[in-house]
Amino acid sequence: SAHSLTISFLHSSKMSEVEKAFRKFAIYGDTSASGNDMTGKNFSKMCKECGVMDGKAVTSTDVDIVFNKVKAKGARTITFAEFQQAMKELCSKRFKGKSPEEALQAVYGLIEGKEPGSVGATKTTKVGGVERLTDTSKYTGSHKERFDESGKGKGLAGRQDLTDNSGYVGAYKGGGTYDQTH
């Protein structure tokens, strides 16, 4: 029956994956933290990065309300048990139309194996934007001359041949697509 399923689910190894994620987010940004309890800030971060908070069904306000609801009076943090309570509250909002058990499993599915910062957004911008500026191999044609090996700009020295817009055409030809066809 569905009931025994829930019980076995809560005692399965899955739970420890959720707990691991909880601990990683709990100590995020606080090296002295034990990992046994979590601040509202980290709880909100965790909900956001794991996709529990989607900005539509579950907003940051919902997350704050639930955090304050489950934590002990006067406490600044929640324990893992309270965290599970919070997830029960949030999962029914996040996965409307699912049974409480299914919704909870779905939320835990989002959380499993996650750690702070592992959600692409921060990583992809780094690779896509920052590194390309100093990686000289990505530059083609006359732009190449503007950088020495270390990727620093040579200023005007490398740019004197850039009269009119040859810089643009040069970069295009250097791409290897133009020459071969003509």
Secondary structure, 3 states (H helix, E strand, C coil): CHHHHHHHHHHCHHHHHHHHHHHHHHCCCCCCCCCCEEEHHHHHHHHHHHCCCCCCCCCHHHHHHHHHHHCCCCCCEEEHHHHHHHHHHHHHHHCCCCCHHHHHHHHHHHHCCCCCCCCCHHHHHHHHHHHHHHCHHHCCHHHHHHECCCCCECHHHHHCCCCCCHHHHHHHHHCCHHHHHC
